[in-house]
Amino acid sequence: MNLWHMFHGPNSGYVVELYERYLQDPDSVDPDIRALFEKWNPETFDSTTTDAHPQDMDKIVATVNLAQAIRAFGHLDADLDPLGSNPPGDSYLNATDHNLSEEDLFQLPSSLVRGPIAESTSNAYEAIKKLRSVYSSKIGYEDYHINSHEERKWFRVAAESGKYRPPNDPINEKLLLENLTQVEVFERFLHRIFPGKFRFSIEGVDIMVPMINEMVGLAAESDIHHILLGMSHRGRINVM
């Protein structure tokens, strides 16, 4: 049985490389990948054979492409609006647009997704679901503008491992509303008392004040006595 029929491009090279490593030393590849190759049990590596099963290989390529799409465009589906509006999203982030079903993903190994998430999940469905929770939740990550491969790799490992993710503590919504209300009231006060005066309004970055309040509180809990704050002109009066 020829597994490589209709495989093209870099995805083909990746799978072929894994298979060659498997032929030389079955223990050199991930256990899930090894089980997959053992299941297929190819009789030959002759590209002229015609009894291939391209459907299985298409699912593998589709899963790799889906994981890549989530890493590249997952931020477009992140829930960033506190008012609850729907994010723009991208249809390429859906498994169905890659001709994948949940059952397909359940049957494939998590190692196809790669990265730290693959090590903590048992199949591709769990890995893809966890990958979506990283790139398309309350925080969105975008790294394709990073030119350095090493920096981009470090960034992805940091994001997907959750190493620097803050604890998922519940938000005190009433306190947040109170802080934002104070910011807005003071901004209107300045506009009314000093009409026509040139100043840099805080409009558009209102959330900066609650964020700084949170940072100051955490600093106090950590026994930090001095804070030096350098910032842009916008919102400086309100922050002070």
C-alpha positions, 0 to 999 in steps of 0.5 A, a space after each residue: 500500500 502506497 501512503 504517499 500518493 497525492 501528497 504534495 508540497 512541504 506537508 508531503 516532505 514532513 510525513 515522508 521524513 517521519 516515515 523514513 525515520 520510522 523505517 530506520 528506527 520505529 522508536 525514533 518517532 512519536 508513539 502515536 505516529 508509530 502506531 499510525 504507521 503500524 496500522 497502515 503497514 505499507 508493503 512498499 514505498 513505490 510511487 507507481 502503486 495505485 492502491 493508496 488510501 489518500 483519504 487518510 493522508 488528506 486528514 493528516 494534512 488537513 489537521 496540520 493545516 488547521 493547527 497552522 491556521 489557528 496559530 496564524 489567524 486565531 486572534 481574529 476569533 478572540 473574544 476581546 470586546 467587553 461589550 460582547 460583540 462577535 469577533 470577525 473570525 475566519 472560516 478557515 479556523 473551522 474544522 469543517 472547512 478543512 473537511 474534518 469532522 470531530 470523529 476524524 480528529 478523535 482518531 488522529 494523534 495529537 502529535 500532528 498539532 505539535 508543540 506543548 499542547 500535543 504533549 498534554 493531550 491524547 488525540 488531535 481533537 483535544 489538541 485542536 480544542 486546546 489550541 483554540 482556547 489559547 489563540 481564540 479566547 480572551 487573549 489573542 496571540 499574533 506572531 507572524 510579524 516576528 522575523 526571527 524564527 527563534 523568537 517566534 518559536 519561543 513566543 509560541 511555546 510561551 503562549 501554548 504552555 501557559 507559562 506566562 498566562 495570568 491566573 484565571 481569577 474572576 473579574 470584579 465587574 462592579 469595581 471595574 465599572 466604578 474605575 471606568 466611570 471615574 475616568 469618564 467623569 473626570 474626562 468630561 470635567 476637564 472638557 467642561 472646565 477647560 473648553 478649547 484647551 489643547 490636551 491629550 484625552 484618554 478616550 480610547 485607552 480608558 482601560 489603562 487606569 484600571 490596569 494601572 490600579 491592578 498593577 499598583 495593588 499587586 506591587 503593594 502585595 509584593 512589598 514594592 515601595 517605589 514605582 516609576 511610571 513612564 507613559 505617553 501623553 495620551 491620558 496622562 492627566 487622568 492617570 495622575 
